[in-house]
Amino acid sequence: MTISRRTVLSAAAGATAAATASPAQAASTTEDRAPAFAVQDLRTAADYAVTKLRAVAPGVSAFPVGTRFEKWVYSQNGDWVGGFWPGTLWMAYLHSRDDMFRTLALDSARKLAPRQDDTTTHDLGFLFYPSWVTAWRLTGDDSWRAGALRAADTLIRRYNPRGRFIRAWGGLSDPNNAGRVIIDTMMNLDLLAFASQQTGDGKYLDIAVEHARTTQRVFPRQDGSTPHVYDFNPDTGAPIGPNTVQGYSPTSCWSRGQSWGLYGFTTIYRRTGDEQFLATARRLADYAIGALGADHVPVWDYRAPQQPHDIKDASAGAIMACGLLDLSEATGRAEYRQVAVRILTALAQTCLTRKSARAEASVARCTRNRPAEDGVEISLPYADYYLLEGILRVLRPDDIDRAIDLSRV
């Protein structure tokens, strides 16, 4: 590959050491970087989320995947979202310093151990970064690092060298979906960057970069929007064309996918220094910002016929806010941070579950899969996770850096 991996491969840091290139270390005070009213709204929202977790989390023994009638529905193995529950508990621990959350986060993460060898999914980054990598970074216990590296070894088995992509769905020997790539995978690549950093073996980052280059080549349209899916011939690697599962159509722009893309391209830029990845992140961000309505809560698909008066997806907003905060640090452009704070403030003001005594989640107004009528206007575990991550990026940047590594080469 042409991108230098020298800094990435030599920068393996200890679990509790602060990253030397961390943008958080250069941060000014919270009040200088967000309006006072927004800071108060975000603190209140984080306090609310922590209070909700303190009441609900001790009774949770599996992995929340979404809500039904405002109560969590669970998966025993975590499905693709299992890492977000221990990740949310870690965020609550950082905000509150309550050791109960630390204990619960570790207990929950341990239940994901069998998934280290799961060859049926590309979502091992979602499963193991916010849970096992964060556990290692915050505790220094090397067993968490070892488990995350094993998951990375499993993930690279999904790489198709002919098409230079990581297949999204299905077992390795299953011909169905063998050439299917989805924008979401950009958010799983940081597990591979972590593996190269920790082992000194460039193969993981090489695969992450090749996948990102393929995604960069075929997903963004001229205006910066993206489809959910792009299909390839798995035998030859030849492109077939865009498609969708969770978006309105192959030519629409599913908002959560757009958020995965802008955050994922910013992250791979931070791990490589490749300016083309940063430019792609900006293209995706600029489109999403332009598609936001006045309320700053994304609709579920930016090109669905009823937008901007359509079903919302607060999870897309929480992910987008985190990506924009990251992008602001990477580019030095304050406007990305300003939009991110407005989104987080809008979520805090209009999308929390404050009006319901029944609700077990913190964030409402989420949509999982609108075309399938699966999870419309519910709560989702990744919305709770990314809301807290975004708030901590504003209020406690040094803490979030310790948890998820905001350094860049």
N, C-alpha and C positions, 0 to 999 in steps of 0.2 A: 504494500500500500504506500501511497505517497505522503500520507500524514505521519508526522513524527510522533512516535509513542514514547520518546525518551522520558519526558516529564511524567507521563501517566504511569509508566512502568517503574519509575524510580521513586514515586511519591507515596508509597504505601505507608500510611500513618498508623500509629497506635490507636487503640479503640477510643481512648479518651483524649487524645492529643488534638489540639485545634489545628485546622488546616491552614498552612502558611499563606495560601493565596485566597483565603476566604473573603468574599465581599462583605460578609457580616462584620469582620473586624474593622473595616473602613467605614462602617455605617455611622451616621450621626444619630442624635437622639431620636427616639420615636416621635416626639412632638414636632421635631423639625421636618420629619418625613411624612407626616400625615396630619390632617387638621385635627384640632383638639376634640371636636364633636365626633369625628370618626374614631379616634382612639377610644373615647368613652364607649361608643356603641360596640366596638370590637371587644373591649374588655368585658362588657356586660354579656355579650354573646358567648364568649369563652367561659365565663363564670356559669352561665346557664347550661352550656353543654357539659361542663364538669359536674355540676350539680345533678343533671339528668343521669350521667354515667355513674355517679356515686350511688344513686338509688337503684339503677337497673343492672349494672355490671356484675355485682356479686351473685346474681341468680342466673347468669348466662354460662352455659356449659358447652355450647357449640358455636357456630359461626353465623351471625346474622347475614342474610342475603337480601332482605327487603322487608317491607311491612305489609300486613294485611289487617285491615281495621285498626291501624295504628300500633299494632303489636309486631315485634320482630318474628319473622319466619326464619328457621335455621337450616343450615346444612351441616352434617356431621363431619364431612371432610373439607369443607371450606369452599367447594365449587371453585370459581375463579377469583372470588372476593375475600378469601379467608385471611389474607394478610392485613386487611384494613381494620379488622376488629382489634387485634393486638396493637396495630399502629395507632389507632385512635386512643387506646389506653395509654400508650407512650406519650402521645400529645397531651393528654390530661395530666399525666405525671409531670411533664415539663412545666405545665402551666400552674399546677397546684402544689407540687412537691409532696404530694400524698403518696406514701410508700404502698398503699393499697393498690394503686393503679400499676405500679411497677411489678408487684407480685402477680396481679391478674394478667398483665401483658405477657410475662414470662410463661405463666401457666397455659395461656391460650396459644402462644407461639409453639410450644412443645407439641401440641396436638397436630401441627402441620408436618411433623417430621416425616411421615410416610410419603408426603407429596414430593420430597426431594428427588424421587426416582420416577415421577409421573411423566411419561413420554407422550401423553395424549393432549397436551395443552402448551400454548406459547406463553401462558400467563404466570410463569414461574417468577418473573420479576415482581408482579403484583403480589404474589403469594409470599415471597421471601425477603424483598427489600424492606418494606415497612415493619416487618416482624423480626426476622432473624438478623439482617444486617444492622438494623437499629438496635436490637438487643446487644449485639457485639460492640457497637460503638458506645453504648451507654453503660455496659457492665464490664467489658474487657474479657469476658468468658469466651475462650477460643472455640468452644464447641459450637457456638452460634455462627462464627465465621466459617468453620468447617462445613456446616450444613448448608450455608448459602453457596459455598463453592461447589458442593455436590449438586445443588440445584442448577447452577450455571453449566456444569458438565452435561446435565440432562438437557438443558435448553438448546445447546449448540447442536445436538443431534437432529434438531428440526430444520437445520440449514440445508437449503437446496443450492448446491454450487452452480448448477446450470442456469438457474434464474437469479442467483445471488439474493435469495430472500429466505426468511424464516417463515415456514408455513404456520398458519394460525390454528386451524382446528383439525381434530382427528388423530387417531393413532398413526404411528410411523408406517405401518403396513396397510393402512386403509386408503384406498384410491380416491375415496370421496373427499373433496376439498383439498386434495394434495397440492394444488397450485394456487390456493386461496391465500391472499395477503390482506390484512386489515390495518387500518391506520393506528389502532390501539397498540399494536406491537411496538411502536416507537417508545412507549412508556416501560416496556420490559427490557430494553437494551441496557439500562444502567446496571443491572445485575451482572451483565457481561463485562462492562467497564470495571466494575468492582473486582471481578475475578482476575482480570489482567493486572490490575493495580496490586492486588494482594499476592499473586503468584509469580509475577514477572513474565508470564507467558502471554504473548501477544495474540494468540489464536482467538481468544474470546472477543477482544476489542476489534480484531480484524473482521470477524463475522458481524458484530454490531455495526461497524462502519459500512460494510458492504450492503447490509440490509437497509441502513439509513439512506445510502446513495440510491438504491433501487426505489425506495419509497419516495425520495426526493424527485426522482426522474418521472414517475408515472402518476403520482397522486395529485399534486397541486395543479389546479387549472390556472389559466392566465390571470384570473382575478384573485387568486390566493385561496379560493374555496377548495374543498376536497371531498371525494366520495368516501363512503365507509370501506368499500372492498375494491380490490383490484385482482383480477384473475390472470394466471399464467398457465401455459401448458407445462405441467410438472416434468415431463420427459425431455422437452427441448429447452425449456426456459423462455420460450417465445411469449410475448405479451398477448393477452386476449382482449382485455378491456375492463372498464370500471363496472362495479355492481354494488349492491347494497343488501344488507339484512336489517339493520336497525334504522336506516334513513328512509326518507319518503320515496326516493327513486335513485337510480344510478347517477342521475345528473343533479341531485339535490346536495345539500350539505348538512349532514347530521351534526348537531352542535357539540355533543360530547366528543365525537370523533375529532372535530376541529380543535377542541381543547387538548385532547390527547396529543395531537400532532404538534401544536405550537409548544407545549411543555416538553414533549419528547425531543424535538429538534433543538430546543434551547439546551437541554441536558446533554445531548451528544456533542453539541458545540463546546460546552464546558469541559467535556472529557477529552476532546481532540484539538480544539483551537481552530477547526476548519471553518473559515468565514462563510463558506457556502451553506453550511448548516444554519449558521446564524441568520443569513439572509432569508433562508426558507422559513425559519421560525418567525421572522418579521412579516413575511408575506401572509402567513396564516393568521398571525395576530392582527394585522391591519384589516384583513377581511372580517374577522370575528368582531372586532371593535366597531367597524362600520355597520355590521348587521345587528348590533344590539339595539333594543328599543330604549325609550326614555327611562324605563324602570330599571335598566341594567341587570335584568334577569333573563337569560337566554330562553328563547323558545326551543322546542325539542329539535326542530330542523329549520335552519335559516331560509330554506327555499321551499318549504311546504306551502301549499296554496293559501292556507288561512293565516300564515304569518303576516304581520307581527302580532295578530290577535289569536294566538294558538296556545296549546298546552305548553307549559313551561318545563324546564329541566334545571332545577337549582344545582344539581351535581355538575352540570356543564359549566355553570358560573363559578363554582368553587374551584374546579380544576383550572379553568381559564385564569382566575385570579392568581393562583400559585404560579402558573406559567408566565404571566405578565410580570409578576414581581421578580421572577428569575431573569426574564428578558430585560427588564429595566436595569438590573445590576450588570448584565452582560454587555449591554449597549451604552449605558450611561444616559439613557433617554428617560427623563422624569415622567413623560406623559404616559408611558406604560404603567408605571407605578401608580399614577393618579387614577387611571381607569381601574386598576386592580383594587385599589382602596374603595372606589365607588361601588364596584361589584360586591365586595365583602360587606360594605355598609348596607347595601340593598338587601343582601341575604340576611343580615342580622336584623334588619328592620321589618322585612316582609315575608321571610321564608322559615322562620323558626316555629317550633311546635308549641309556643307559649300558651296558646288558647285552649289546649287540650290537656286535661289531666290524665287521659288514657295513654297518650303518646309515649313510646319508649325510645324513639330516636330524637335527635335535636333538629334536623333539617327536614322540612316538608317540601312539597311542590316539585318532586323529582319524577322523572319518567324513564323507565328502564328500556322498554321496547314498544314504541307506539304502534308500528305496523302490525305486530302480533297481539296488540291489546294486552300486553303483559306488563303490569306494573305502571299504570298511568296515575299520576298525582299521588305518589306514595313517598316513603322515605327509603333511602339507600345508604348502605354503610360507607361507601366511598364519598358521599356528600358530607357526612359527619367528619370523616377523616380529613378531607381536603379543606373544609371550612376551618378546622383547628390548625392545620398546617399553615394556611394562608394568614390567619390571625397571628400565629406565632412568628411568622416571617416579618410581620409588622412590629409586633410588641416585643418579641424575644428573639431577635435574629441570631444571637450567639448560641442560644439553646437549640434552635432548630438546626443550626450548622453542626452541632455536636451529634444530633440524631441522624441526619440524612446526608451530610457532606455537601456544602454549597461551594466547595473550592472549584477552581478552574485552572487549566494549564496556562 
